[in-house]
Amino acid sequence: MTTVVVTHAVGNMDTWLGGGEERKALFANFSSSHRIFRHTEEDDLVSIVWEDVDLNKMKALLDSPEGKAAEAAHTVTDPIEIYIEVEDGKAVSGEMLSFDPAARTLVFRATPNGTATALSFARFRRLTLSNPLQPAPQIPGAPVERIPAAAQEREYRLESAGLGEPLTGRTAGHVETTHGLYLFKPIHEEASLQRQFVPRSAYGHCEFGDSAEEVAAKRWASTPAALLQAIERQQRMPVLPLGHALRELGLLTESQLARALAQQPGNMALGEMLVASGMISSSDLQTAIAHKMGYPLVDLTRFPIDPQAVAKLPRRLAVEYRAVPLMLDRKRLIVAVYKPSRAARLQGLHGLGEVVPVLAPKAQLLVSLSRLAHDVWAPVVPQAREFFETTSY
């Protein structure tokens, strides 16, 4: 037999001390006796000394749902308010005291003074944390930040593993693990996220729709022929409303645009209001204004960049002017930018000839420029966002 000593953070000491008889009965399953020492330097710490411990019984009990429920009941921490969806559309609210993905259980109580119960993941369909994730406090003078809903928010549909109705909703990203699916529901006009969890036992198949940005990108030029046709049509294109240009760029969802138009003050331009509210950035607005005036859009994730065009524009200049060389059309060098003025500055450089600008999102440009280094990795390694040499403009 063995003596075991542990130090334990108990949260509320008065509540913990009140559960002595229950702990005594629990500890008797694996130990002949125990003593408890309260720390003087830390109000919430105790040391427990167990004598003549059967280690196998101790581990089995402490890892069991009953043991975890007892630990949660005697370790008073700040509870997490949740509501749980079960079968037939029913839901129950309460407090979560612990969450153990490895054991696929959580400890739940319906009221603050209620009994803590170990709840298996198999007994519910979806868990929602009531308190949302809030953005960090804004630094004075810094731009307002919001969730990039147009790029990340998408519909999901989870087919039930049994006979229940599918689970549906919208999420700004997701993480799937062996024990379940973590979802992030945008709320408060995309200013915060509500966290949700669906156990793996609750669904058999999951489907995610396209984001507004991905839907828009399907209409952008992705081949040399389509891009040349778009450039040829440019002179005949009507001037677009700014909201329409933002939608075609995939910078706003339809609901965001409708809400912005309804809230627009009479003395403020739409673009100015969107930047001030954090829904788009100032560089997004500049790109949208250029597209409004007829500049075509190219999808750099699908467009086959011509090596001869890359050789025409030195990488140093491509980085400096934030211009991705795409293709040569006779004597014309076609480059992707997010500010047409950058291409205009390239016109005067010796040896480049006529430079024709088309538009691409800033994020795509940064990825493409980082991959213009002439090495064997660039053609075969999947695109990924990484540190970029210049970030000031």
Secondary structure, DSSP 8 states (H G I E B T S, - for coil): -EEEEEEEE-SSHHHHHTTHHHHHHHHTTT-SEEEEEE-SS-TTEEEEEEEEE-HHHHHHHHHSHHHHHHHHHHS----EEEEEE-GGG-EEEEEEEEEETTTTEEEEESSTTS--EEEEGGG-SEEEESS-B------TTS------HHHHEEEEEEEESSSS--EEEEEE-EEE-SSEEEEEEEETTTTEEEEEEEEGGGEEEEEE---HHHHHHTTSB-SHHHHHHHHHHGGG-----HHHHHHHTT-S-HHHHHHHHHH--TTS-HHHHHHHTTSS-HHHHHHHHHHHTT--BB-TTT----HHHHHHS-HHHHHHHT-EEEEEETTEEEEEESSHHHHHHHTTSTT--EEEEEE--HHHHHHHHHT-S-SSSTTTS-------S----
